[in-house]
């Protein structure tokens, strides 16, 4: 995931004696979403084969194989 264009949002933890703030990438309404790519790595050769996704693929919560060469995904 490339989150370069996603704005940073401060997350405050007020529970400890000394509160902390972490900055997380978080797209609000109208902000750019992360750019997503899905690749399959060959464990023996170390090569990555990139899977073609539609242009609106911003989130891929689940994917799997139907059979050799055919992938499914759920939004």
C-alpha positions as CSV (number, residue, x, y, z in Angstrom):
1,X,0.0,0.0,0.0
2,X,1.3,3.4,-0.9
3,X,-0.1,5.9,1.6
4,X,2.1,8.8,0.4
5,X,-0.9,11.1,-0.5
6,X,-3.0,10.1,2.6
7,X,-3.2,12.8,5.2
8,X,-1.8,12.2,8.7
9,X,-4.2,12.2,11.7
10,X,-3.1,12.6,15.3
11,X,-4.2,9.8,17.7
12,X,-4.0,10.7,21.4
13,X,-3.6,8.2,24.2
14,X,-4.8,10.0,27.3
15,X,-4.8,7.0,29.6
16,X,-1.2,6.9,30.8
17,X,0.2,9.4,33.3
18,X,2.1,11.1,30.5
19,X,-0.2,11.1,27.5
20,X,1.2,10.4,24.0
21,X,0.2,11.2,20.5
22,X,0.9,9.0,17.5
23,X,0.4,10.2,13.9
24,X,-1.4,7.7,11.7
25,X,-2.3,7.9,8.0
26,X,-6.1,8.2,7.9
27,X,-8.2,9.4,4.9
28,X,-11.1,11.5,5.9
29,X,-14.1,12.1,3.6
30,X,-12.8,13.5,0.3
31,X,-9.2,12.8,1.1
32,X,-7.0,10.5,-1.2
33,X,-7.1,6.8,-0.3
34,X,-4.0,4.6,-0.3
35,X,-3.0,3.1,-3.6
36,X,-3.2,-0.7,-3.4
37,X,-1.3,-3.3,-5.3
38,X,-1.5,-7.1,-4.9
39,X,1.5,-9.3,-5.7
40,X,2.3,-13.0,-5.3
41,X,5.8,-13.9,-4.4
42,X,7.6,-17.0,-5.5
43,X,9.2,-18.3,-2.3
44,X,12.0,-20.2,-4.2
45,X,12.9,-17.6,-6.8
46,X,12.0,-14.4,-5.0
47,X,10.1,-13.0,-8.0
48,X,6.9,-11.1,-7.5
49,X,4.0,-11.5,-10.0
50,X,1.6,-8.4,-9.8
51,X,-2.1,-9.1,-10.0
52,X,-4.2,-6.8,-12.3
53,X,-6.9,-5.0,-10.2
54,X,-9.6,-2.6,-11.3
55,X,-8.9,1.1,-11.0
56,X,-11.2,1.4,-8.0
57,X,-9.2,-1.1,-5.8
58,X,-8.6,0.9,-2.7
59,X,-9.1,-1.8,-0.1
60,X,-8.6,-5.6,-0.4
61,X,-9.9,-7.2,2.8
62,X,-9.9,-10.8,1.5
63,X,-8.6,-12.7,-1.5
64,X,-7.9,-16.3,-2.4
65,X,-7.5,-18.7,-5.3
66,X,-10.3,-20.2,-7.3
67,X,-7.8,-22.4,-9.2
68,X,-4.4,-21.9,-10.7
69,X,-4.2,-18.5,-12.3
70,X,-7.6,-17.2,-11.1
71,X,-7.9,-15.1,-8.0
72,X,-11.1,-13.9,-6.2
73,X,-11.4,-10.9,-3.9
74,X,-14.0,-9.4,-1.7
75,X,-14.5,-5.6,-1.0
